[in-house]
C-alpha cells in the first residue's frame, strides 16, 4: 500500500509539470503546448487523487505512530516523552533542514538561467517570506504535530500489577474498539466532506497554515484518517 501510494505521488507531481494544476516551480516547456483536453484530463486526475491519496498516507502514518506509542507504553524504560523526542528528531529536524537549505536549491534549479543577481533576488525573497515548512516537508511537519497530539490523547493501557497480568488475558487488559468506530469507518466520509466544504468557504484551496504549511481545505480528511487509524491499530493489537 505504501509503495503504491508513493508511486501515485510521483505520477501526481509529474503531471503538474506537464499540464496539470498546481504551483510547482518547474514547468516543462511542453506545458504551453498541452491541449485543453489533456489539461482537463490531468485536472480530473489531480482532483481524484486529492480526494483520497494523502488521507491514505495519514492513515498509514497514524497506524505506525499508534504502534510506536503502544511499544513505548509496553517498555517500562521509555515514556511518551521519549516517543515525542524521537519524532522531533526524525520529523522535525529534516523539515527544518529542507526548509532552510534544500528547498532554496530546488527553486534555483528551476530557474531558466543562474544569473547572480536573479539568484540573490530569489533567495532574498524566499528567506524574507518564509514562515514555516516549505515544499513537500509540509507533510512531515504536519505529521509531527499529529504524532505529538496522538501521544497526548491516545488512551494508555490500564496499569496492572504482576498478579493481575497473570490472571487476566491480554484482550481483557486493553480497551476494546469503540462502538462508534464502525459507523465512522462506513459513513464518516460524509461528515468529512461536509466539514471540508464549510472550511473551504473561509479557507480556499492553496491557503496554508503558518509553520506546518497545511492546507485547511484538506485538514478534516487528514485528521479523520489519523484518528481512525490510531483507533484501528490499538484495537487490532487488543484482540491478539
Secondary structure as UniProt FT lines:
FT   HELIX           2..17
FT   TURN            18..19
FT   HELIX           29..33
FT   HELIX           36..50
FT   TURN            51..52
FT   HELIX           53..74
FT   TURN            76..77
FT   HELIX           80..87
FT   HELIX           88..92
FT   HELIX           93..97
FT   HELIX           98..102
FT   HELIX           103..109
FT   HELIX           116..129
FT   HELIX           135..137
FT   HELIX           138..153
FT   HELIX           162..167
FT   HELIX           170..173
FT   HELIX           180..202
FT   TURN            205..206
FT   HELIX           216..238
//
